[in-house]
């Protein structure tokens, strides 16, 4: 009979699988960033404003623009890029809110009040 592997081996493998081997699962690829280059001017502006606000931790503006984009008709590539950006944004937003950031807490409360995305 084979000896069972130590428990830490399973934990290590599970951690590597779930973490993507250290890669940021929310990092936008070049393809993601280019997904909106042929979008209508309005949609392209929403995307660029959301990204800029997200990077500046302007949670309210980023949240509003991302939520608005979710209501638009997007291509599959645009939707994938948006979902990736939203994943990272939501992670950072919730982390900042948990650490007491008032702007993040307000953005979360506003999003909750706005209701479902679709």
N, C-alpha and C positions, 0 to 999 in steps of 0.2 A: 504494500500500500504506500501511496505517496504521502509524504508529510505535508501538512497544510502550510501555506505561506504565512509568514508573520502578518499580523493585522496591519502594521504600519505600511506594508507594501500595497495593500488595497487602498489605504487612505492616500498614499502618495499618487497612485495611478488615478484615483478618482479626482484628486485635486488638480492634477495635470490636465485631465480631460475637461473638467469644468472651467478651468482658467484659460484654456486655449494655449497651454504651454507658455504662459507669460505674455502673450499678445493681448493688446487692449481690444476686447470684442466690440467696442464702440468707436474705434478709430475709423474715420472716414477714409476710404481708399481714393485714389485719383479718379476711378470710375464713378464712385459715389459723388465726389465733388463736381464732376462734369455732368451728372445726370440732369441738371436743370439748365444747362447752357442753351438748349433749344426750346425751353419752356416759354410760355407767354410772358410778356414783360411783367405783368402783375404777379404771377407765380414765381418768377425768377427773383423779383424784388423781395417777396415774402421770405424766400429761402435764404437769400443773402443777408437780410436783416436779422432773421432768426439765428443764423450762424454767428454773425457779428455780436449780437446780444448775448448769445450763449457763451461765447469766448470771454466776454466782458463781465460775466455773472450778472447780467441784467435779466434776472429771472422772469420778471413780468412780461417784458417785451418778447423774450425768446419763447415763453410758454404761449403767449397769444398768437404769435406767428406760426409756431409749429402746429397748434390746434387748428388754425385757419387752413393750413396746408392739408391737414387730414380730411377736410371737408371738400377739397378740390378733386377733380379728376386728374389722377397722376398716372404716368406710365409705370410699369413694374419696376424699372430701375430707379425712378424717382421715389416710389413708395419704399423700396428697400433702403435707399439712402436716408429718407426721412425717418424710418423706423430705427436705423442705426444711430442717427443723430439724437433721436428722442430717447433711446436707451441710455446713452451717455448723459444726456441732459437730466433725465429723471434720477439717475444714480447720484449725480452731483447735487441736484436740487434737494433730494431727500437727505443726503449727508449734511449739507449746509443747514437745512432746517433743524435737523437733530442736534446740531452743534449750537443752535440758538440764533442763527442768522435771521433777522426779522424780515428782510426782503424775501428770502426763500420761504419762510413761513407764510407770508402774505400771498406769494405766488401759488403755493399749494392750496391755501384756503380759497383763493379766487378760482383756481381750476376745479376744485371740488364743487364750488357753488355753480360754476358754469355747466356742470353735468357731464353726461357721456360725450365722448368725442364724435361719435357718428350717430 
